Amino acid sequence: MTTKTIKDVDEKAWLEFKSIAAKKKAKMGKIFEEMVDHYKDKNENFWDNILKGPALLSEKEAAAMLKSVKKIREEYGFRNLQ
């Protein structure tokens, strides 16, 4: 068994972590692994929803928006969009 340290964990958070492990009657290392897995799953689901979710604009709406943005950029002297 090796001992690891986690920097910048305040006492309140550490006691809560220990309390969670005690309530589940599990070792703190196992609870930590579950937390990491949960965070990883939540993060992947978040990006899947953004990247693979339904489109917010139709192709027609997107083209109209791009046209409007180009016009505004020209009026105010910004560089042209590619």
RARAQUI-V184766 format. One record per run of one state. SS is the DSSP state (alpha for helix, beta for strand, coil for the rest). FROM is the first residue (numbers start at 1). LEN is the number of residues. Records with the same first field share a line. If there is no record, write none. Layout:
# RARAQUI-V184766
SS: FROM-LEN, FROM-LEN
This chain:
# RARAQUI-V184766
coil: 1-10, 25-3, 53-6, 76-7
alpha: 11-14, 28-25, 59-17
